[in-house]
Amino acid sequence: MSARLPPLNPLRAFEAAARRGSVSAAARELTVTHGAVSHQIKTLEETLAVRLFERGGKRLRLTPEGALLFPAVTKAFEDIAAATALLARPQTSGAFKVACVPALLSFWLLPRLSQFTSRFPDISLTLVASNDPALLYAADVDLCLLYGNGRWPEAWVRLWSSFELFPVVSPTLLSSRPLRSVRDLRDHVLLHGDDGGEWQTWLAAADALDLPRTQQHFMSDARLSTEAALNGQGVALGDAITASTLVGRGDLIIPFDLSVPAKDAYYVACRPAAKATPIAQVFIDWLFASLESERLAEPQGFARHIVRSRAGKAEAVENPTPHGS
């Protein structure tokens, strides 16, 4: 096996240069000279008899052969780092700091926290409500659950879940101000957890962009808009992950059987070095195992079915059955 493997140091130089996009940046990371990295890459190319980088330009670009090799080398180094960390610290105990999307933290992670702490009682968690990608690079933050596009440089990133958005409303508000059709939204306050783009997308899917707008409230994140909906302040947009518990126990109702894909998704992310620690490994495994075990489904069988009239407007079926009855 060893006879078929390229030399280790050239592989390290190649992986660092490909990840950082620059020989100079790779040299700084590896604490060697620019010339040493260039020499190691040339040695690897000669060993493999292929070109790994396109020459020219300020930023390195991988050739097709380099693009094939890069993920395999990266994974190999991550596995070595993880195994080394396990040898150095075999016990899953100590402090661990997690930054999490506020809505996901409040409505998904906290209700399930005892499941993790019962399995790992020697881990002390610090939880921070934030969706700021800058925390990925903070030395005192070990792991992030972020909502975004997943493109964060120099970080280990893995898709946790994509999801769809749909309106949610409190049963108290619904009983006093019914939502028999999408057109009835004109009599309700729309609660935004963003700049209004998500509701705009949902209304477009419901053929209701021409809906007269009355009052609207804009909030900094989906946790606040969901809490406002819980308090009967209006209609918010929820998803099957953060709203699942609230809908399941009847605190919120889904009035329409219409959902739209969210622009971005939830990701688990951290610095590569942080991922190699035993606590990070067990916490990441628990996050994915918990999501899989619950098998969260897309909204189905909800209160009202949206049909399209000949006029092309979204209307509700007459006499719908309330959700959860």
C-alpha positions, 0 to 999 in steps of 0.5 A: 500500500505505502508504495502506491501512495505519494509522499506526505509532504507534497500532499500537504503542500498541495492540499493547503495551496488548493484550499487557500487558493494561493502558494503564499497563503499555503506557505504561511499556514505551513510555516515554510517558504513560498519556494518550498511549497512550489517545490513540493507541488512540483514534486507531487506533479512529477510523481503522479505525472499530471498537472495539478494546477493551472499556471498563470493568474493571481489565484491558483486554479485546479486542473481536472486532475487536481480537482479529483485529488483534492477532496480525497486528500482533504478527507484523509488529513481530516481523518488523521486529525480526528484520530490524533485528537481521539488519541490525545483526548479519549474522553468526551468531556469538557466545555463546548460552545455552539452558535446557532440560528436563533429560531433553530436554537429556541424551537429545535435544539433546546427542546431536545437538549436533554437527549444529548446531555443524558448521553454525554453528562460530562460535556458542558455546553455554552449556547449562543443565539446567532446566525453570524458566519464570522463566529466560524472563525472565533477562537472561543466558538467550537461549532456553528449551526447557520442558515445561509448558502454554505459558502464559507471559506476555510471552514468545514461545512456540511448541509444539515437540512434544506426546508420549505416555508409555510404560514403559521398562526395561533389558534386563538387568532384564527378563531377570531379572524378566520383564514378561509382563503389566501385572500383573507390574509389581507385582514391579518398582520404579516410577520416578517423574519427577514426583509420581506422576501420570504413572504413575497416568494410565498405570495407569488406561489399563491398567486396573491402578489396583488393582495392588498397589504395592511399592517406588517411587522419586520423582525431581525430573525425568524425566532421573533416572528414565530414568537409574535405568531405564538402571541397572536400578533399575526401570521408568520412563516415557519418551517417543518423543523423549527415549527414542528413541535409548536404545530404538533402540540397545537400552539400554531396551526398551518392554515394553507397546504402550500409551501415554498423552498427556502432560499438557503438551508441549515448547515453545520460548520466549524474550523477544521481543527475544531471538528477533529475534537471528540466533543465536536464529533459526538455533537455533530453525530447527534445532530444528524442522527436526531434529525434522521430519527425524527424523519421530518416530513414536508408539510402534508395534509394541512388545513386547507388545500389550495386550488386555482380558480379560472381567474388564476387566483389561489382560493381555499376549498370550501369547509376545510377541516382544521389542522389537528382535528 
